[in-house]
């Protein structure tokens, strides 16, 4: 190994990181392709590694299993939303901040969000049909939401172990996003990608309207 390649900093380190990222993306893409072609039960880690033209050992450096590889995009989406959430204005109410973070992520052309990925609807159908794939999806989703709770708690200056507000906000906001995404994914194959952003916006509008209605019950019902 050359001296200037002995650390992860500098151009050599950047090249290694870029290569590792490309390898991970190739493995994830291969996993999605094979799961959709064969079904999860007929896909092996070795087949994914072969499709990506890497070794079985290389696969294990990136993923714990074939389910994680096929759903790696979900992990990236969660990380992207949380990064956008950290960047929202500090004075913004938590629910609006989460909604704004989702909108920011969906409109960011630098990253291919859910609605710009090919065959996404097929993959979500596989998630619904394959218990192991669904379990992996839920683990990834929960991990992302746990991070969202920590971010909201920091914004509120509170301890989420004692204050339920961060968990409540994230549970409601992430639940709306999940519902909108699954509704969109089950739609017609020819639906425009931009329809997801509109559907998400309408879903958040509905949540806010319902919350406002619950906060202001009819005067006749008050005692």
Secondary structure by P-SEA (a helix, b strand, c coil): ccccccccccaaaaaaaaaaaaaaaaaaaaaaaaaaacccccccaaaaaaaacccaaaaaaccccaaaaaaaaaaaaaaaaaaaaaaccccccaaaaaaaaaaaaaacccccccccccaaaaaaaaaaacaaaaaaaaaaaaaaaaaaaaaaaaaacccccccaaaaaaaaaaaaaaaaaaaaaaacccccccaaaaaaaaaaaaaaaaaaaaaacccccccc
